[in-house]
Amino acid sequence: MTTKPAPRRKPPGGPPPGPPATPPAGFVRNRLKRRALAGETLLGAWVFTGSPTVCEIYALAGYDIVLIDTEHTPIDVKDVLECVRAVEAGGGDAMVRVPGQDASHFKRLLDAGVHSFMVPMVDSVAEAEAVIRACRYPPRGRRGYAASAARSGLYGFHADYADVAHEETFLALQVESVAAARDAAKIAALDGADCLFVGPNDLAGSMGKLGQLADPGLLKTIDAVAGAVKTAGKVAGIIPTPTRNASDWAARGFSIVIGECDVPALKTSAVADIARHRKAFPGRE
C-alpha cells in the first residue's frame, strides 16, 4: 500500500520573501527638489535642538520642509541622521544646513542619505561652483565614492545611484552678503544651484545695517535677488522678517520660506506660561 506524501504547508504569512527589489533605473527620492522646481510654494521649520521628536512632530504637523541646522548648533552627523529618519517617519522632507563649505561636510552627510542642503555664506560664483562639485561624482564633480556601502545608495541596493545622484541632490545656496546679492544672477544660472536662499540678517550686516530688517535698501536688494533667481528659472528662499511674513514673501516670488523654529517657539511658550501664573507662583529669587 502506497501512502501519498502530505502536502507541504505554506509558511505563515505566505511564501518566504525573495531578494530585496532593486530600485528601478533613474530612481529618484528627492520629493522636495521635484516640488520646488515644479514651482510649488513650500513652508518650512527650523530645528536647532537636534531633537528627533521635534523633527517628527514638525513633519506630522505638515511642514513641507524640516531644516536641521548644523551651522549654529553642536549637532553632529549621527544626530542629523536620527533627525532625518524622524522627519521621514513623519512623512516629511528634511534639509540640512551645513556648517560651511568644506567638502567633508557634504561627503559625510551625502553618504548618510541627506539629499537637500542649505549652504551658508556663498559669496561668489567660484564658491558656488566648488560646493556643486563637492556634491557630485566625477566627471561632474569630485565627490568620493562609497555608494555600494552607504545609506545614500541604499547600502548597495540602488545599483545606479552614482549615475543619478546629482538629480537627487538639492542645493540652497545662501545669499548673505552684498557680493552674493550682486552676483545672484550668475550664481543662479549655474547647473546645480537649485535655490538661492537669502539670509536677511547677515545680508543686512554686510550692508552695515545689522538688525535693521525693515530697511528699504535691504528690502530692495532682497527683491532684486528674487527677480534674478526667477529669471534664471530657479527657486528663491528666505525667512520671515518683521514687515513681511511667510505669505508676504511668497507673494513676492519666494517659494521656500522657513520660519518656525523650535528654540524660540519653546522659549515663547514657556515665558508666556510663567507670565500667566506668576502671581500664584512667585518663582525663584
Backbone as CSV, one residue per row, in Angstrom:
resi,resn,N_x,N_y,N_z,CA_x,CA_y,CA_z,C_x,C_y,C_z
1,MET,0.854,-1.195,0.000,0.000,0.000,0.000,0.891,1.247,0.000
2,THR,0.602,2.147,-0.956,1.428,3.365,-1.084,0.724,4.542,-0.429
3,THR,1.474,5.232,0.373,0.894,6.394,1.068,1.335,7.678,0.357
4,LYS,0.362,8.519,0.040,0.688,9.799,-0.598,1.347,10.729,0.421
5,PRO,2.396,11.406,-0.007,3.021,12.355,0.932,2.081,13.501,1.264
6,ALA,2.117,13.938,2.477,1.272,15.069,2.887,1.704,16.326,2.150
7,PRO,0.731,17.124,1.726,1.103,18.362,1.027,1.898,19.289,1.937
8,ARG,2.875,19.974,1.338,3.675,20.896,2.126,2.854,22.122,2.492
9,ARG,2.967,22.492,3.737,2.243,23.678,4.191,3.036,24.938,3.837
10,LYS,2.299,25.976,3.483,2.961,27.260,3.230,3.368,27.889,4.555
11,PRO,4.503,28.508,4.566,4.906,29.181,5.813,3.884,30.228,6.209
12,PRO,3.724,30.477,7.517,2.780,31.526,7.943,3.077,32.839,7.241
13,GLY,2.006,33.475,6.764,2.177,34.774,6.111,2.553,34.678,4.653
14,GLY,2.535,33.499,4.069,2.830,33.384,2.650,4.220,32.858,2.413
15,PRO,4.646,32.848,1.154,5.956,32.297,0.804,7.080,33.145,1.367
16,PRO,8.235,32.517,1.581,9.369,33.303,2.101,9.731,34.409,1.137
17,PRO,10.158,35.525,1.668,10.468,36.661,0.779,11.668,36.364,-0.105
18,GLY,11.632,36.900,-1.314,12.764,36.788,-2.216,13.763,37.875,-1.918
19,PRO,14.753,38.052,-2.779,15.754,39.101,-2.551,15.120,40.474,-2.648
20,PRO,15.645,41.469,-1.950,15.078,42.823,-1.992,15.012,43.344,-3.423
21,ALA,13.928,44.031,-3.721,13.789,44.606,-5.059,14.784,45.746,-5.233
22,THR,15.429,45.789,-6.364,16.363,46.861,-6.670,15.587,48.049,-7.214
23,PRO,15.848,49.247,-6.718,15.152,50.411,-7.261,15.327,50.482,-8.772
24,PRO,14.304,50.881,-9.487,14.413,50.955,-10.944,15.438,51.981,-11.382
25,ALA,15.913,51.824,-12.593,16.872,52.781,-13.143,16.287,54.180,-13.088
26,GLY,17.102,55.135,-12.682,16.625,56.519,-12.602,15.813,56.811,-11.361
27,PHE,15.788,55.871,-10.403,15.012,56.048,-9.186,15.443,57.324,-8.473
28,VAL,14.495,58.207,-8.188,14.786,59.480,-7.529,13.910,59.606,-6.291
29,ARG,14.532,59.939,-5.191,13.778,60.022,-3.937,13.551,61.439,-3.452
30,ASN,14.160,62.444,-4.083,14.102,63.793,-3.527,12.815,64.508,-3.928
31,ARG,11.769,64.272,-3.141,10.472,64.894,-3.392,10.548,66.405,-3.242
32,LEU,11.339,66.873,-2.268,11.477,68.310,-2.046,11.970,69.003,-3.310
33,LYS,12.988,68.439,-3.942,13.539,69.039,-5.153,12.500,69.068,-6.263
34,ARG,11.808,67.975,-6.451,10.806,67.930,-7.522,9.721,68.970,-7.292
35,ARG,9.267,69.088,-6.055,8.195,70.036,-5.748,8.670,71.482,-5.927
36,ALA,9.864,71.768,-5.429,10.385,73.139,-5.506,10.587,73.569,-6.951
37,LEU,11.216,72.720,-7.749,11.494,73.086,-9.137,10.245,73.071,-10.004
38,ALA,9.181,72.428,-9.514,7.902,72.446,-10.235,7.117,73.717,-9.940
39,GLY,7.644,74.550,-9.028,7.001,75.835,-8.756,6.081,75.850,-7.556
40,GLU,6.058,74.780,-6.765,5.215,74.780,-5.571,5.802,75.719,-4.519
41,THR,4.941,76.261,-3.678,5.397,77.057,-2.541,5.509,76.142,-1.331
42,LEU,6.655,76.195,-0.644,6.946,75.260,0.432,7.250,76.015,1.720
43,LEU,6.577,75.617,2.794,6.757,76.242,4.102,7.569,75.298,4.988
44,GLY,8.557,75.848,5.680,9.427,75.003,6.484,9.589,75.473,7.908
45,ALA,10.206,74.603,8.722,10.511,74.904,10.120,11.955,74.526,10.402
46,TRP,12.603,75.311,11.271,13.994,75.066,11.660,14.050,74.224,12.917
47,VAL,15.069,73.370,13.015,15.320,72.612,14.241,16.747,72.914,14.710
48,PHE,16.841,73.538,15.884,18.136,73.862,16.481,18.480,72.918,17.627
49,THR,17.494,72.222,18.172,17.738,71.366,19.332,18.369,70.031,18.960
50,GLY,18.211,69.601,17.722,18.689,68.270,17.335,17.797,67.166,17.853
51,SER,16.558,67.495,18.191,15.631,66.512,18.749,14.868,65.779,17.643
52,PRO,15.025,64.461,17.528,14.239,63.708,16.547,12.739,63.829,16.804
53,THR,12.357,63.938,18.085,10.941,64.076,18.407,10.368,65.357,17.816
54,VAL,11.092,66.457,17.987,10.646,67.728,17.406,10.553,67.608,15.891
55,CYS,11.555,66.975,15.286,11.556,66.802,13.829,10.319,66.037,13.367
56,GLU,10.006,64.971,14.083,8.851,64.156,13.694,7.551,64.919,13.883
57,ILE,7.450,65.692,14.972,6.246,66.495,15.211,6.055,67.516,14.103
58,TYR,7.131,68.214,13.722,7.020,69.197,12.652,6.581,68.538,11.345
59,ALA,7.125,67.360,11.058,6.738,66.663,9.832,5.281,66.243,9.889
60,LEU,4.866,65.686,11.029,3.471,65.260,11.180,2.512,66.448,11.134
61,ALA,2.982,67.606,11.614,2.137,68.809,11.592,1.860,69.275,10.170
62,GLY,2.750,68.916,9.246,2.507,69.260,7.853,3.478,70.224,7.219
63,TYR,4.568,70.566,7.902,5.564,71.427,7.260,6.166,70.707,6.054
64,ASP,6.325,71.434,4.964,6.890,70.846,3.750,8.363,70.505,3.927
65,ILE,9.064,71.325,4.702,10.495,71.142,4.927,10.782,71.218,6.416
66,VAL,11.577,70.288,6.922,12.108,70.393,8.279,13.612,70.554,8.127
67,LEU,14.117,71.734,8.498,15.522,72.057,8.298,16.298,71.854,9.593
68,ILE,17.303,70.990,9.539,18.145,70.690,10.693,19.403,71.538,10.580
69,ASP,19.624,72.400,11.563,20.709,73.379,11.474,21.968,72.874,12.160
70,THR,23.035,72.722,11.395,24.321,72.350,11.990,25.345,73.481,11.874
71,GLU,24.894,74.644,11.388,25.810,75.785,11.310,25.957,76.459,12.668
72,HIS,24.843,76.647,13.364,24.849,77.383,14.625,24.560,76.486,15.823
73,THR,24.746,75.195,15.676,24.456,74.247,16.757,25.574,73.203,16.838
74,PRO,25.611,72.425,17.942,26.599,71.350,18.057,26.117,70.015,17.499
75,ILE,25.055,70.018,16.704,24.504,68.774,16.163,25.530,68.118,15.240
76,ASP,25.811,66.822,15.462,26.786,66.132,14.628,26.086,65.203,13.632
77,VAL,26.873,64.496,12.827,26.312,63.709,11.728,25.373,62.616,12.230
78,LYS,25.757,61.937,13.300,24.905,60.870,13.827,23.552,61.421,14.263
79,ASP,23.575,62.587,14.952,22.329,63.221,15.376,21.500,63.650,14.165
80,VAL,22.176,64.156,13.140,21.477,64.567,11.923,20.723,63.386,11.324
81,LEU,21.387,62.236,11.243,20.751,61.071,10.640,19.516,60.650,11.428
82,GLU,19.591,60.701,12.765,18.422,60.377,13.575,17.288,61.370,13.312
83,CYS,17.632,62.632,13.142,16.615,63.651,12.841,15.995,63.423,11.461
84,VAL,16.840,63.126,10.483,16.348,62.886,9.124,15.389,61.696,9.110
85,ARG,15.758,60.630,9.803,14.887,59.456,9.864,13.555,59.792,10.543
86,ALA,13.598,60.661,11.544,12.371,61.070,12.223,11.478,61.885,11.290
87,VAL,12.082,62.779,10.510,11.311,63.556,9.532,10.650,62.617,8.528
88,GLU,11.420,61.668,8.032,10.890,60.723,7.050,9.781,59.867,7.653
89,ALA,9.921,59.498,8.934,8.881,58.719,9.606,7.586,59.513,9.719
90,GLY,7.726,60.847,9.828,6.551,61.710,9.906,5.994,62.095,8.556
91,GLY,6.580,61.543,7.482,6.080,61.816,6.139,6.591,63.096,5.536
92,GLY,7.608,63.718,6.152,8.106,64.992,5.653,9.398,64.873,4.871
93,ASP,9.949,66.021,4.500,11.207,66.093,3.750,12.203,66.929,4.542
94,ALA,13.394,66.381,4.715,14.423,67.041,5.522,15.409,67.808,4.656
95,MET,15.932,68.880,5.227,17.040,69.630,4.650,18.026,69.873,5.785
96,VAL,19.305,69.909,5.472,20.325,70.160,6.490,21.130,71.391,6.109
97,ARG,21.262,72.328,7.058,22.178,73.449,6.831,23.549,73.034,7.362
98,VAL,24.522,73.006,6.468,25.865,72.579,6.832,26.603,73.715,7.538
99,PRO,27.686,73.399,8.271,28.425,74.455,8.983,29.144,75.421,8.060
100,GLY,29.584,74.926,6.903,30.347,75.751,5.973,30.462,75.053,4.639
101,GLN,31.464,75.415,3.877,31.586,74.914,2.510,32.659,73.848,2.335
102,ASP,33.244,73.376,3.418,34.255,72.323,3.323,33.646,71.061,2.716
103,ALA,34.345,70.457,1.775,33.821,69.290,1.071,33.503,68.136,2.002
104,SER,34.212,68.033,3.125,33.980,66.918,4.048,32.592,66.977,4.677
105,HIS,32.050,68.185,4.853,30.688,68.302,5.386,29.700,67.602,4.455
106,PHE,29.822,67.881,3.177,28.894,67.298,2.198,29.105,65.796,2.055
107,LYS,30.355,65.378,2.025,30.658,63.957,1.814,29.975,63.086,2.861
108,ARG,30.140,63.451,4.133,29.590,62.622,5.206,28.066,62.636,5.202
109,LEU,27.484,63.799,4.984,26.032,63.898,5.021,25.388,63.276,3.786
110,LEU,26.012,63.454,2.636,25.503,62.800,1.431,25.496,61.287,1.607
111,ASP,26.590,60.746,2.113,26.660,59.306,2.303,25.680,58.827,3.365
112,ALA,25.306,59.711,4.284,24.307,59.356,5.299,22.890,59.377,4.740
113,GLY,22.759,59.789,3.488,21.445,59.784,2.857,20.721,61.108,2.891
114,VAL,21.445,62.187,3.187,20.849,63.525,3.106,20.896,63.970,1.653
115,HIS,19.782,64.484,1.152,19.712,64.870,-0.264,19.555,66.374,-0.488
116,SER,19.156,67.094,0.565,18.882,68.526,0.410,19.701,69.321,1.428
117,PHE,20.376,70.364,0.932,21.298,71.130,1.767,21.047,72.627,1.648
118,MET,21.259,73.325,2.769,21.389,74.771,2.762,22.851,75.072,3.074
119,VAL,23.447,75.951,2.272,24.878,76.226,2.392,25.072,77.708,2.707
120,PRO,25.648,78.035,3.861,25.775,79.443,4.258,26.886,80.184,3.523
121,MET,26.712,81.496,3.463,27.772,82.423,3.035,28.413,82.074,1.688
122,VAL,27.603,81.803,0.693,28.132,81.555,-0.656,28.210,82.909,-1.348
123,ASP,29.415,83.476,-1.392,29.576,84.869,-1.796,29.944,85.088,-3.259
124,SER,30.247,84.015,-3.976,30.717,84.206,-5.348,30.393,83.009,-6.215
125,VAL,30.529,83.185,-7.516,30.329,82.094,-8.465,31.334,80.983,-8.195
126,ALA,32.578,81.353,-7.909,33.620,80.350,-7.655,33.273,79.495,-6.439
127,GLU,32.777,80.117,-5.369,32.392,79.348,-4.185,31.216,78.439,-4.481
128,ALA,30.251,78.944,-5.240,29.087,78.125,-5.604,29.512,76.922,-6.434
129,GLU,30.419,77.146,-7.382,30.899,76.041,-8.223,31.609,74.982,-7.386
130,ALA,32.376,75.412,-6.387,33.097,74.473,-5.532,32.124,73.619,-4.721
131,VAL,31.063,74.223,-4.229,30.040,73.485,-3.484,29.374,72.443,-4.376
132,ILE,29.013,72.851,-5.567,28.347,71.942,-6.501,29.254,70.763,-6.842
133,ARG,30.533,71.034,-7.095,31.476,69.952,-7.409,31.627,68.988,-6.235
134,ALA,31.613,69.515,-5.017,31.769,68.664,-3.841,30.608,67.692,-3.676
135,CYS,29.475,68.012,-4.265,28.272,67.197,-4.108,28.004,66.276,-5.290
136,ARG,28.901,66.258,-6.267,28.665,65.451,-7.472,29.822,64.506,-7.731
137,TYR,29.482,63.302,-8.179,30.513,62.332,-8.559,31.189,62.751,-9.862
138,PRO,32.429,62.298,-10.072,33.078,62.508,-11.367,32.245,61.872,-12.483
139,PRO,32.220,62.449,-13.679,33.007,63.607,-14.114,32.353,64.951,-13.801
140,ARG,31.198,64.954,-13.151,30.502,66.213,-12.863,31.115,66.965,-11.691
141,GLY,31.849,66.235,-10.828,32.419,66.865,-9.648,33.508,66.009,-9.043
142,ARG,33.675,66.128,-7.719,34.775,65.433,-7.054,34.327,64.706,-5.788
143,ARG,33.075,64.352,-5.694,32.573,63.613,-4.540,33.210,62.223,-4.483
144,GLY,33.650,61.816,-3.298,34.236,60.494,-3.118,33.178,59.410,-3.174
145,TYR,33.552,58.239,-3.657,32.582,57.168,-3.898,32.503,56.165,-2.741
146,ALA,31.281,55.939,-2.238,31.030,54.883,-1.255,29.606,54.372,-1.385
147,ALA,29.021,54.567,-2.575,27.595,54.271,-2.772,27.250,52.809,-2.557
148,SER,28.208,51.907,-2.755,27.911,50.484,-2.608,27.741,50.079,-1.145
149,ALA,28.134,50.947,-0.213,28.015,50.615,1.207,27.230,51.650,2.003
150,ALA,27.088,52.866,1.471,26.492,53.957,2.235,24.967,53.981,2.110
151,ARG,24.350,54.664,3.063,22.883,54.800,3.050,22.405,55.526,1.808
152,SER,23.210,56.431,1.295,22.812,57.195,0.105,22.472,56.277,-1.057
153,GLY,23.232,55.215,-1.235,22.980,54.247,-2.305,22.180,53.058,-1.840
154,LEU,21.409,53.256,-0.763,20.601,52.182,-0.173,21.463,50.965,0.132
155,TYR,22.658,51.249,0.639,23.591,50.201,1.060,23.920,49.221,-0.070
156,GLY,23.937,49.758,-1.272,24.278,48.941,-2.428,23.093,48.420,-3.198
157,PHE,21.875,48.563,-2.667,20.688,48.076,-3.374,20.264,49.005,-4.516
158,HIS,20.742,50.252,-4.485,20.437,51.194,-5.570,21.611,51.124,-6.550
159,ALA,21.503,50.226,-7.516,22.649,49.897,-8.375,23.159,51.075,-9.191
160,ASP,22.281,51.972,-9.610,22.724,53.075,-10.475,22.706,54.421,-9.752
161,TYR,22.836,54.398,-8.422,22.783,55.644,-7.657,23.800,56.670,-8.138
162,ALA,25.027,56.235,-8.398,26.068,57.181,-8.802,25.716,57.896,-10.098
163,ASP,24.916,57.257,-10.937,24.545,57.865,-12.216,23.473,58.937,-12.056
164,VAL,22.671,58.825,-11.006,21.541,59.751,-10.845,21.632,60.595,-9.577
165,ALA,22.715,60.464,-8.827,22.829,61.166,-7.541,22.666,62.674,-7.696
166,HIS,23.208,63.232,-8.775,23.097,64.689,-8.973,21.643,65.116,-9.170
167,GLU,20.810,64.190,-9.677,19.394,64.504,-9.859,18.643,64.491,-8.529
168,GLU,19.199,63.775,-7.543,18.566,63.691,-6.237,18.995,64.808,-5.304
169,THR,20.083,65.503,-5.606,20.642,66.489,-4.689,20.053,67.867,-4.929
170,PHE,19.603,68.505,-3.854,19.026,69.850,-3.923,19.896,70.785,-3.102
171,LEU,20.396,71.841,-3.741,21.286,72.788,-3.077,20.642,74.163,-2.986
172,ALA,20.492,74.643,-1.749,20.030,76.004,-1.500,21.241,76.805,-1.025
173,LEU,21.748,77.666,-1.895,22.949,78.452,-1.603,22.533,79.790,-1.000
174,GLN,23.121,80.132,0.142,22.660,81.319,0.846,23.316,82.612,0.351
175,VAL,22.463,83.589,0.097,22.881,84.944,-0.271,22.893,85.752,1.022
176,GLU,24.095,86.020,1.545,24.205,86.672,2.844,25.213,87.814,2.844
177,SER,25.501,88.339,1.649,26.440,89.454,1.549,26.085,90.303,0.337
178,VAL,26.618,91.508,0.335,26.405,92.396,-0.812,26.994,91.770,-2.066
179,ALA,28.146,91.128,-1.948,28.786,90.497,-3.108,27.912,89.390,-3.684
180,ALA,27.322,88.565,-2.809,26.460,87.486,-3.276,25.204,88.035,-3.943
181,ALA,24.637,89.091,-3.371,23.444,89.703,-3.965,23.766,90.279,-5.344
182,ARG,24.943,90.891,-5.477,25.353,91.465,-6.754,25.501,90.391,-7.832
183,ASP,25.999,89.215,-7.428,26.233,88.132,-8.396,25.129,87.084,-8.397
184,ALA,23.971,87.427,-7.847,22.890,86.449,-7.712,22.492,85.827,-9.050
185,ALA,22.416,86.628,-10.085,22.015,86.113,-11.398,23.025,85.094,-11.908
186,LYS,24.312,85.383,-11.748,25.353,84.471,-12.227,25.363,83.170,-11.413
187,ILE,25.163,83.292,-10.111,25.147,82.093,-9.263,23.931,81.235,-9.587
188,ALA,22.784,81.886,-9.737,21.554,81.147,-10.013,21.595,80.450,-11.365
189,ALA,22.394,80.963,-12.281,22.475,80.364,-13.621,23.267,79.060,-13.650
190,LEU,23.990,78.753,-12.570,24.826,77.559,-12.545,23.983,76.293,-12.490
191,ASP,24.376,75.281,-13.245,23.744,73.969,-13.151,24.088,73.372,-11.796
192,GLY,23.085,73.087,-11.008,23.319,72.559,-9.671,22.996,73.549,-8.572
193,ALA,22.889,74.832,-8.913,22.434,75.839,-7.948,20.918,75.884,-8.038
194,ASP,20.247,75.060,-7.276,18.800,74.906,-7.403,18.029,76.042,-6.764
195,CYS,18.583,76.600,-5.692,17.873,77.618,-4.920,18.867,78.625,-4.379
196,LEU,18.493,79.894,-4.401,19.234,80.920,-3.692,18.383,81.352,-2.511
197,PHE,18.928,81.162,-1.318,18.179,81.417,-0.089,18.787,82.619,0.621
198,VAL,18.018,83.683,0.717,18.511,84.924,1.312,18.528,84.815,2.834
199,GLY,19.657,85.206,3.437,19.760,85.349,4.886,19.695,86.823,5.218
200,PRO,18.519,87.355,5.537,18.363,88.816,5.703,19.256,89.422,6.776
201,ASN,19.454,88.714,7.888,20.249,89.288,8.974,21.703,89.505,8.561
202,ASP,22.310,88.474,7.980,23.709,88.617,7.574,23.853,89.545,6.365
203,LEU,22.871,89.535,5.473,22.906,90.464,4.347,22.846,91.900,4.856
204,ALA,21.967,92.155,5.813,21.889,93.494,6.410,23.203,93.854,7.078
205,GLY,23.818,92.893,7.753,25.098,93.154,8.407,26.181,93.540,7.419
206,SER,26.190,92.891,6.256,27.206,93.211,5.251,26.984,94.585,4.632
207,MET,25.766,95.113,4.809,25.444,96.452,4.316,25.660,97.508,5.397
208,GLY,26.142,97.066,6.568,26.312,97.999,7.683,25.011,98.306,8.381
209,LYS,24.036,97.401,8.278,22.702,97.649,8.834,22.215,96.454,9.647
210,LEU,23.102,95.826,10.400,22.743,94.637,11.164,21.546,94.917,12.068
211,GLY,20.550,94.038,11.994,19.350,94.181,12.812,18.284,95.070,12.206
212,GLN,18.609,95.770,11.125,17.642,96.700,10.506,16.899,95.986,9.363
213,LEU,16.059,95.036,9.744,15.442,94.170,8.738,14.282,94.823,7.997
214,ALA,13.883,96.004,8.405,12.850,96.742,7.674,13.451,97.854,6.817
215,ASP,14.770,97.915,6.757,15.442,98.967,5.984,15.049,98.891,4.505
216,PRO,14.619,99.989,3.908,14.180,99.973,2.500,15.268,99.493,1.546
217,GLY,16.525,99.870,1.812,17.610,99.435,0.940,17.804,97.930,0.986
218,LEU,17.688,97.350,2.168,17.803,95.901,2.316,16.668,95.206,1.569
219,LEU,15.453,95.680,1.778,14.300,95.040,1.138,14.385,95.155,-0.386
220,LYS,14.884,96.277,-0.875,15.054,96.445,-2.319,16.078,95.449,-2.857
221,THR,17.155,95.244,-2.117,18.182,94.285,-2.533,17.617,92.870,-2.561
222,ILE,16.835,92.530,-1.537,16.233,91.191,-1.470,15.286,90.967,-2.650
223,ASP,14.470,91.964,-2.962,13.551,91.840,-4.104,14.320,91.670,-5.411
224,ALA,15.463,92.345,-5.521,16.283,92.215,-6.733,16.846,90.803,-6.858
225,VAL,17.236,90.205,-5.741,17.719,88.821,-5.755,16.611,87.889,-6.236
226,ALA,15.408,88.086,-5.725,14.278,87.249,-6.134,14.046,87.355,-7.636
227,GLY,14.149,88.564,-8.177,13.968,88.752,-9.614,15.025,88.030,-10.417
228,ALA,16.280,88.094,-9.970,17.370,87.422,-10.679,17.193,85.915,-10.659
229,VAL,16.768,85.393,-9.531,16.570,83.949,-9.400,15.415,83.490,-10.286
230,LYS,14.347,84.264,-10.297,13.201,83.911,-11.128,13.582,83.909,-12.603
231,THR,14.369,84.889,-13.041,14.818,84.962,-14.435,15.636,83.728,-14.811
232,ALA,16.401,83.223,-13.855,17.236,82.036,-14.101,16.433,80.742,-14.055
233,GLY,15.166,80.833,-13.682,14.324,79.645,-13.597,14.601,78.792,-12.380
234,LYS,15.182,79.406,-11.343,15.495,78.666,-10.134,14.548,79.073,-8.998
235,VAL,14.844,78.597,-7.795,13.960,78.783,-6.647,14.553,79.811,-5.693
236,ALA,13.723,80.732,-5.203,14.160,81.721,-4.221,13.606,81.346,-2.857
237,GLY,14.464,81.481,-1.825,14.040,81.169,-0.464,14.442,82.262,0.499
238,ILE,13.770,82.294,1.657,14.032,83.338,2.653,13.363,82.948,3.965
239,ILE,13.618,83.731,5.017,12.922,83.598,6.290,11.959,84.769,6.444
240,PRO,10.946,84.656,7.308,10.086,85.807,7.578,10.887,86.941,8.219
241,THR,10.457,88.169,7.960,11.086,89.345,8.558,10.000,90.180,9.240
242,PRO,10.379,91.173,10.053,9.370,91.900,10.824,8.242,92.515,10.005
243,THR,8.539,92.956,8.787,7.493,93.620,7.997,6.914,92.734,6.891
244,ARG,7.489,91.529,6.713,7.000,90.630,5.670,6.987,89.203,6.216
245,ASN,5.777,88.657,6.381,5.683,87.296,6.887,5.831,86.289,5.748
246,ALA,5.635,85.021,6.048,5.834,83.981,5.038,4.931,84.183,3.825
247,SER,3.678,84.520,4.067,2.752,84.725,2.954,3.145,85.936,2.104
248,ASP,3.636,86.994,2.766,4.084,88.185,2.040,5.246,87.841,1.103
249,TRP,6.215,87.072,1.625,7.362,86.705,0.796,6.946,85.786,-0.348
250,ALA,6.004,84.897,-0.098,5.520,84.022,-1.170,4.909,84.853,-2.293
251,ALA,4.184,85.896,-1.926,3.570,86.762,-2.924,4.615,87.529,-3.732
252,ARG,5.818,87.658,-3.186,6.898,88.384,-3.860,7.854,87.451,-4.603
253,GLY,7.463,86.188,-4.745,8.242,85.278,-5.563,9.147,84.319,-4.820
254,PHE,9.105,84.344,-3.490,9.916,83.407,-2.708,9.092,82.150,-2.452
255,SER,9.454,81.057,-3.097,8.631,79.857,-2.999,9.040,78.927,-1.869
256,ILE,10.180,79.188,-1.218,10.538,78.473,0.000,10.707,79.494,1.118
257,VAL,9.928,79.337,2.174,10.050,80.201,3.344,10.141,79.296,4.573
258,ILE,11.195,79.477,5.358,11.395,78.666,6.557,11.410,79.607,7.757
259,GLY,10.401,79.506,8.605,10.251,80.477,9.672,10.184,79.895,11.076
260,GLU,9.217,79.036,11.330,9.062,78.441,12.658,10.377,77.808,13.121
261,CYS,10.710,77.990,14.395,11.956,77.436,14.924,11.707,76.901,16.328
262,ASP,12.217,75.713,16.610,11.893,75.053,17.872,12.346,75.827,19.102
263,VAL,13.541,76.396,19.090,14.045,77.062,20.284,13.247,78.325,20.618
264,PRO,13.065,79.281,19.697,12.236,80.447,20.024,10.796,80.069,20.373
265,ALA,10.250,79.050,19.692,8.876,78.635,19.980,8.752,78.114,21.406
266,LEU,9.726,77.312,21.839,9.722,76.786,23.199,9.895,77.917,24.216
267,LYS,10.814,78.836,23.911,11.046,79.965,24.813,9.792,80.822,24.956
268,THR,9.168,81.149,23.822,7.968,81.996,23.842,6.852,81.349,24.649
269,SER,6.658,80.063,24.448,5.610,79.345,25.171,5.882,79.323,26.664
270,ALA,7.145,79.068,27.039,7.497,78.999,28.459,7.333,80.352,29.146
271,VAL,7.813,81.414,28.501,7.727,82.755,29.090,6.266,83.177,29.250
272,ALA,5.435,82.862,28.254,4.018,83.221,28.328,3.319,82.456,29.450
273,ASP,3.649,81.183,29.613,3.024,80.379,30.658,3.396,80.917,32.041
274,ILE,4.677,81.251,32.228,5.113,81.791,33.514,4.425,83.123,33.799
275,ALA,4.312,83.973,32.777,3.682,85.283,32.959,2.221,85.143,33.377
276,ARG,1.538,84.149,32.822,0.120,83.947,33.158,-0.069,83.554,34.621
277,HIS,0.902,82.851,35.191,0.714,82.281,36.523,1.688,82.833,37.569
278,ARG,2.407,83.907,37.244,3.429,84.424,38.154,2.847,84.869,39.495
279,LYS,1.638,85.389,39.491,1.037,85.858,40.746,0.857,84.715,41.722
280,ALA,0.422,83.551,41.214,0.201,82.388,42.096,1.502,81.651,42.397
281,PHE,2.465,81.781,41.508,3.748,81.082,41.685,4.885,82.118,41.571
282,PRO,5.272,82.705,42.697,6.253,83.796,42.665,7.589,83.440,42.015
283,GLY,7.957,82.161,42.034,9.195,81.758,41.380,10.410,81.884,42.274
284,ARG,11.581,81.528,41.698,12.806,81.552,42.471,13.388,82.960,42.524
285,GLU,14.188,83.194,43.571,14.817,84.512,43.779,15.742,84.833,42.619
